[in-house]
Amino acid sequence: MSREPKPDLVVWPETALPFYVRLEAQKLDRILELVRAWNVPLLVGYPDATFSLSGGVITHNAAGLMLPSKTIAAQYEKIHLVPFGERIPFQGILPFLGKLDLGQAEWTPGTKPVVFPFRDAPFGVLICFESIFPGLARDYAVDGARWLVNITNDEWFGPTAAPRQHADMAILRCVEEEMGMARCANTGISMLIDPLGRESKSSPLFQEAVVVGDVVLGGKPTLFRLWGDWLTGLCLGLVLVLTLLGWYRPLRRDR
């Protein structure tokens, strides 16, 4: 995408910058200088780190919007971390789990979704498998995002059916919110998706590709955006009622 005719926004995938941006100022300055030379904003994934009050280091799997003014306009830290790959789960309940070393990255989860300012078309970012969570995409829509970006590193899936299945999850988020999406994966599948879930400009797996096109902005709010996942709650309530009825009737016959 960086070598094509000048776009409005360049998108690079998850952890495309393989260094902690706040701890290596010289490397960060080189990237910001490149963005300045392009005169085009860059949305890119990278590791981020800050120092805690206790002197420790807090790390995040993050995405930032870099501007030609050599500033980072906004940053989002991934909320839903991959269990056992990016963090050992349930550490809030069982703190000793944090001492286990299974080779995981051990990121710190982010605390809130961030809507990125971008002209009159603000957007929300889903990092990696966050595209499987309907609630996060809905939070972005409720907070004013008009389209979505999904950046991911799917290389570890290899040439299997998993990258296709992962990409299909992004399509569902577009339909639920009726918003377009730009999806950027380091090994594919990168693509553009319209609010009806139709994909275009799709890239193949493990082949160098550039995807260029327009993203369709969201229109009127959907029922899911207005009411949330009420259908799931309704179905669970119905299953509970039917289960209780099934238990109660044999009990009456026994009496």
ABEGO torsion letter per residue (X at the ends): XAABBBBABBBBBBGABABBAAABAAAAAAAAAAAAAAGBBBBBBBBBBBBBAAGBBBBBBBBBBBBAAGBBABBBBBABBBBGAABBBGAAABAAAAABBAGBAGBBBBABBBBBBBEABBBBBBBEAAAABAAAAAAAAAAGBABBBBBBBAAAAEBBAAAAAAAAAAAAAAAAAGBBBBBBBAAOBBBBBBAAGBBBGBBBBGBBBBBBEBBBBBBBBBAAAAAEBAAAAAAAAAAAAAAAAAAAAAAAAAX
